[in-house]
Amino acid sequence: DAGITQSPRHKVTETGTPVTLRCHQTENHRYMYWYRQDPGHGLRLIHYSYGVKDTDKGEVSDGYSVSRSKTEDFLLTLESATSSQTSVYFCAISEGTGFYQPQHFGDGTRLSIL
Amino acid sequence: KQEVTQIPAALSVPEGENLVLNCSFTDSAIYNLQWFRQDPGKGLTSLLLIQSSQREQTSGRLNASLDKSSGRSTLYIAASQPGDSATYLCAVFYGGSQGNLIFGKGTKLSVKP
């Protein structure tokens, strides 16, 4: 168990509303990631963090922002949700202090935007 | 573009059969390759990680091999059981600043009792 908790687990909201997803880890790992999983696309990286207040963009970052004010929490924000952002969102962490370690995933947040 | 392909997309086998899942990648300059299992509505469970310098890794009934030169990895499952039914994902790490995994779309395995 990698000690990753995602909240909420499910959310339904309307187009144009702001949405924040939370990833919480208990293992004090440096690297954290947000992915989205869509049919036909597999998992794709949205943003990642390599330390407190250190974040960068991934492959599909448009429309998303992130923040990491504490080691244990990585927040993903949709400033103005669109229907194309309906997806399952996964948080992941890397063991140890480097990239080159296994990644472990949370149970996901299923987000529906109507 | 770096791509990861998994064939077949779905596989159905009778219980007890040994089986092989395939993963291919377009760029052989990988750092490591990771196999995951995903149950419906659940997150990903890491099964095996193979570093680029390794040829294979084993965990219980699972054995993953890596051939960088041909851009291929296989996941061998021995004596399959209905509990092995899940989607199996292959993901490749190429290093670089992002540190993200490039995922295949998975093979959905069904093991029939």
Interface residues (C-beta under 8 A of the other chain):
Chain A: Y31 Y33 Y35 G40 H41 G42 L43 R44 L45 Y48 Y50 D56 G58 E59 F90 A92 S94 F99 Y100 Q101 P102 Q103 H104 F105 G106 D107 G108
Chain B: Y31 N32 Q34 F36 K42 G43 L44 T45 S46 L49 Q51 L89 A91 F93 G95 S97 Q98 G99 N100 L101 F103 G104 K105 G106
